[in-house]
Amino acid sequence: MTTVRIRLIAIAAVFVGATACANTGGGPRMTTITSDPAGATVSVDGYGKCETPCTLALAEDADILIAKAGFEPFRMTAPGARRKLTVKLELAAPTEDVEETSLPAL
């Protein structure tokens, strides 16, 4: 083997080793977040990030809020080593009484 080829192999081995260490440590991990229903907004540490389904790099101590109009917001701390998180959002209870006159006629 030539010296250049040996150096390239050594550099590749170091890169793969460093990447593996970074993914098993306490740093951010890629997590795919889905919701039922889809289209919820995911914010991390108070900043809007994406609409479900989406994939984010999450630190272990990140505060996550998943919200959609008409549904109760879902709050949690980052799911640690989980690669996939699926959240079923619950319908929000009505906040006002519905008047009979506002209902469509049958």
Backbone as numpy.savetxt, mean C-alpha at the origin, in Angstrom:
# Nx Ny Nz CAx CAy CAz Cx Cy Cz
39.45 -16.88 -17.81 38.61 -15.71 -17.81 39.49 -14.47 -17.81
38.97 -13.45 -18.42 39.72 -12.21 -18.43 39.49 -11.46 -17.13
40.39 -10.54 -16.84 40.29 -9.74 -15.62 39.01 -8.90 -15.60
38.62 -8.37 -16.75 37.41 -7.54 -16.82 36.17 -8.39 -16.49
36.13 -9.60 -17.03 34.99 -10.48 -16.78 34.92 -10.86 -15.30
36.04 -11.13 -14.67 36.08 -11.48 -13.24 35.59 -10.29 -12.41
36.02 -9.09 -12.78 35.57 -7.90 -12.04 34.07 -7.70 -12.19
33.53 -7.90 -13.39 32.10 -7.76 -13.60 31.31 -8.77 -12.77
31.80 -9.99 -12.70 31.13 -11.02 -11.89 31.18 -10.64 -10.41
32.32 -10.15 -9.96 32.48 -9.74 -8.56 31.56 -8.57 -8.23
31.45 -7.60 -9.13 30.57 -6.45 -8.90 29.12 -6.90 -8.86
28.74 -7.80 -9.76 27.37 -8.31 -9.77 27.06 -9.05 -8.47
28.00 -9.84 -7.97 27.79 -10.58 -6.72 27.62 -9.63 -5.54
28.41 -8.57 -5.50 28.29 -7.58 -4.42 26.94 -6.88 -4.51
26.52 -6.50 -5.71 25.24 -5.82 -5.90 24.09 -6.70 -5.45
24.08 -7.97 -5.84 23.01 -8.89 -5.45 23.01 -9.08 -3.95
24.17 -9.21 -3.34 24.26 -9.35 -1.88 23.75 -8.12 -1.16
24.10 -6.94 -1.63 23.65 -5.70 -1.00 22.15 -5.53 -1.16
21.61 -5.89 -2.30 20.18 -5.78 -2.52 19.43 -6.74 -1.60
19.93 -7.94 -1.45 19.27 -8.91 -0.57 19.29 -8.43 0.87
20.38 -7.84 1.32 20.46 -7.32 2.68 19.49 -6.17 2.87
19.37 -5.32 1.88 18.47 -4.17 1.99 17.03 -4.62 2.09
16.66 -5.70 1.41 15.28 -6.16 1.42 14.92 -6.93 2.69
15.88 -7.45 3.42 15.57 -8.21 4.63 15.76 -7.37 5.88
16.29 -6.18 5.77 16.49 -5.32 6.92 15.24 -4.56 7.28
15.40 -3.46 8.03 14.27 -2.69 8.49 13.86 -1.58 7.54
14.39 -1.56 6.34 14.07 -0.51 5.38 12.73 -0.72 4.72
12.40 0.14 3.76 11.11 0.02 3.07 10.96 -1.31 2.33
9.74 -1.80 2.30 9.41 -3.03 1.58 8.29 -2.72 0.60
8.33 -3.34 -0.56 7.29 -3.15 -1.56 6.05 -3.95 -1.14
4.93 -3.27 -1.04 3.67 -3.89 -0.64 2.59 -3.49 -1.63
1.85 -4.46 -2.13 0.73 -4.19 -3.02 -0.53 -4.08 -2.16
-1.23 -2.96 -2.31 -2.44 -2.71 -1.54 -3.64 -2.73 -2.48
-4.63 -3.58 -2.13 -5.88 -3.62 -2.87 -7.02 -3.37 -1.88
-8.13 -2.89 -2.40 -9.29 -2.65 -1.53 -10.54 -3.17 -2.22
-11.54 -3.48 -1.39 -12.86 -3.87 -1.89 -13.84 -2.88 -1.29
-14.34 -1.94 -2.05 -14.21 -1.74 -3.49 -12.89 -1.09 -3.86
-12.50 -1.28 -5.13 -11.26 -0.68 -5.63 -11.45 0.83 -5.78
-10.35 1.54 -5.95 -10.41 2.98 -6.19 -10.32 3.81 -4.93
-9.91 3.21 -3.82 -9.73 3.96 -2.58 -8.39 4.69 -2.62
-8.32 5.82 -1.94 -7.08 6.58 -1.87 -6.25 6.07 -0.70
-4.97 5.81 -0.97 -4.05 5.36 0.06 -3.12 6.52 0.37
-3.06 6.91 1.65 -2.09 7.93 2.04 -1.17 7.32 3.10
0.09 7.70 3.02 1.11 7.19 3.93 1.70 8.37 4.69
1.64 8.29 6.02 2.13 9.35 6.89 1.52 10.71 6.53
0.24 10.71 6.13 -0.48 11.94 5.85 -0.35 12.49 4.44
0.38 11.81 3.59 0.56 12.28 2.21 -0.13 11.34 1.25
-0.91 11.88 0.29 -1.57 11.06 -0.72 -0.55 10.36 -1.58
-0.75 9.11 -1.82 0.21 8.33 -2.59 -0.39 7.73 -3.86
-1.49 6.99 -3.73 -2.00 6.27 -4.90 -3.46 5.89 -4.70
-4.02 5.30 -5.74 -5.38 4.79 -5.71 -5.31 3.28 -5.88
-6.05 2.55 -5.06 -5.98 1.09 -5.11 -6.57 0.55 -6.40
-5.96 -0.52 -6.91 -4.79 -1.24 -6.42 -3.49 -0.52 -6.78
-2.53 -0.55 -5.87 -1.25 0.10 -6.12 -0.15 -0.58 -5.30
1.10 -0.31 -5.66 2.24 -0.88 -4.97 3.11 0.25 -4.45
3.47 0.17 -3.16 4.25 1.22 -2.50 5.42 0.61 -1.74
6.47 1.42 -1.55 7.56 1.06 -0.65 7.18 1.60 0.72
6.99 0.70 1.69 6.53 1.10 3.02 7.56 0.80 4.09
7.88 1.79 4.91 8.72 1.56 6.08 7.85 0.87 7.13
8.49 0.14 8.06 7.75 -0.63 9.05 6.89 0.24 9.96
7.26 1.49 10.17 6.52 2.34 11.11 5.61 3.34 10.40
5.33 3.15 9.11 4.49 4.07 8.35 3.03 3.95 8.79
2.36 5.11 8.90 0.93 5.14 9.19 0.17 5.17 7.87
-0.73 4.22 7.68 -1.46 4.09 6.42 -2.93 4.41 6.65
-3.51 5.20 5.74 -4.93 5.50 5.74 -5.47 5.13 4.36
-6.50 4.28 4.34 -7.16 3.90 3.09 -8.60 4.41 3.19
-8.98 5.29 2.26 -10.29 5.93 2.36 -10.96 6.03 1.00
-12.29 5.98 1.03 -13.10 6.14 -0.18 -14.42 6.77 0.25
-14.92 7.69 -0.54 -16.17 8.37 -0.23 -17.29 7.35 -0.03
-18.07 7.51 1.05 -19.17 6.61 1.35 -18.79 5.40 2.18
-17.50 5.26 2.52 -17.01 4.12 3.29 -16.23 4.60 4.50
-16.22 3.77 5.55 -15.45 4.09 6.74 -13.95 4.04 6.40
-13.16 5.02 6.84 -11.72 4.97 6.58 -11.08 3.82 7.36
-10.03 3.27 6.78 -9.29 2.16 7.41 -7.89 2.66 7.73
-7.49 2.57 9.01 -6.16 3.03 9.44 -5.38 1.87 10.01
-4.07 1.89 9.75 -3.20 0.85 10.30 -1.74 1.29 10.21
-0.87 0.56 10.90 0.56 0.73 10.76 1.01 -0.24 9.68
2.06 0.11 8.94 2.54 -0.70 7.82 2.56 -2.18 8.19
2.21 -3.05 7.24 2.05 -4.47 7.51 3.34 -5.27 7.63
4.47 -4.64 7.92 5.72 -5.36 8.12 6.18 -6.08 6.86
6.36 -7.39 6.96 6.93 -8.15 5.86 5.91 -8.56 4.81
4.64 -8.20 5.00 3.63 -8.61 4.01 3.89 -7.96 2.67
3.76 -8.74 1.62 3.94 -8.25 0.26 2.62 -7.81 -0.35
1.50 -8.28 0.24 0.19 -7.96 -0.30 -0.76 -7.68 0.87
-1.54 -6.61 0.73 -2.50 -6.24 1.74 -3.83 -5.98 1.05
-4.88 -6.69 1.47 -6.21 -6.49 0.92 -7.12 -6.02 2.05
-7.84 -4.91 1.81 -8.70 -4.31 2.82 -10.13 -4.27 2.29
-11.08 -4.78 3.09 -12.50 -4.67 2.73 -13.04 -3.47 3.49
-13.44 -2.44 2.74 -13.96 -1.22 3.34 -15.43 -1.41 3.69
-15.82 -0.89 4.85 -17.19 -1.00 5.33 -17.97 0.26 4.93
-19.22 0.08 4.50 -20.07 1.22 4.17 -20.25 2.11 5.39
-20.23 3.41 5.18 -20.46 4.36 6.27 -21.96 4.41 6.55
-22.32 4.58 7.80 -23.73 4.71 8.18 -24.25 6.07 7.74
-25.51 6.16 7.36 -26.06 7.46 6.99 -26.00 8.42 8.17
-25.76 9.69 7.88 -25.62 10.67 8.94 -26.89 11.50 9.13
-27.84 11.45 8.20 -29.09 12.21 8.29 -30.25 11.31 7.93
-31.42 11.63 8.50 -32.63 10.89 8.15 -33.02 11.22 6.71
-33.57 10.24 6.02 -34.02 10.44 4.65 -35.51 10.79 4.70
-35.90 11.86 4.05 -37.31 12.24 4.00 -38.01 11.42 2.92
-39.24 11.01 3.22 -40.00 10.22 2.25 -40.20 10.96 0.94
-40.35 12.26 1.01 -40.61 13.02 -0.21 -39.41 13.07 -1.14
-38.23 12.77 -0.62 -37.04 12.83 -1.48 -36.79 11.49 -2.18
-37.55 10.46 -1.82 -37.36 9.16 -2.46 -38.07 9.13 -3.81
-37.53 8.42 -4.79 -38.20 8.34 -6.10 -39.52 7.60 -5.98
-40.48 8.02 -6.80 -41.80 7.36 -6.81 -41.68 6.02 -7.48
-42.42 5.06 -6.98 -42.39 3.71 -7.57 -43.47 3.53 -8.57
